């Protein structure tokens, strides 16, 4: 069975839902941390390059999802760096495969590695 999150691309895409209305308030830090971790894990598992991670509005006409207050640039920067921040542990972990993919993707070439 295929879910119906984005007309025309459902059979070859992964949709991730984050609870909230990001037209009225941004996601919490915990939501962002969880989202970054999940997306990095999916990128690694399914060999998804960073340039294929797109907002719902880019594949579904008539939606502003994820919303004007969703920090898409922050999400992309954190994915680009291949890390997520553990609020509880106060540290971050890298994911090797994502790092290799971003080097070859041409995404954010003006950003320096840290």
C-alpha positions, 0 to 999 in steps of 0.5 A, spaced: 500 500 500 502 506 498 500 512 502 498 519 499 502 524 501 504 528 494 500 526 488 504 523 483 510 522 487 508 517 492 511 510 489 518 513 490 518 518 495 518 518 503 513 523 506 515 525 514 509 529 518 511 534 523 505 535 528 504 543 528 501 549 524 508 552 522 504 558 519 502 560 526 509 558 530 515 554 529 517 547 531 520 546 537 527 544 538 526 537 540 521 536 534 527 539 529 532 535 533 528 529 532 527 531 524 534 532 523 536 525 526 530 521 522 532 525 515 539 523 516 538 516 518 533 515 512 538 519 507 543 514 509 539 507 509 536 509 502 542 513 499 538 519 498 542 525 496 541 532 500 538 535 493 532 530 494 530 532 500 525 537 499 519 541 502 512 538 501 510 545 497 515 543 492 511 537 490 504 538 491 501 544 488 496 548 492 500 547 499 504 552 503 507 546 507 511 546 512 509 553 513 512 560 513 515 559 520 518 552 519 526 553 519 527 550 512 534 553 511 536 551 518 534 544 517 538 544 510 544 546 514 544 541 519 543 536 514 548 538 510 553 538 516 550 531 517 549 532 524 544 532 529 544 535 536 542 531 542 539 536 547 540 531 553 547 529 551 549 536 549 553 533 543 552 532 536 554 526 532 556 525 524 553 520 519 559 518 514 554 516 508 551 523 508 557 526 509 560 523 502 553 524 499 553 532 500 561 532 498 558 529 491 551 533 491 554 540 489 549 542 495 551 549 498 558 549 495 559 556 498 559 553 505 565 551 509 566 545 513 567 545 520 
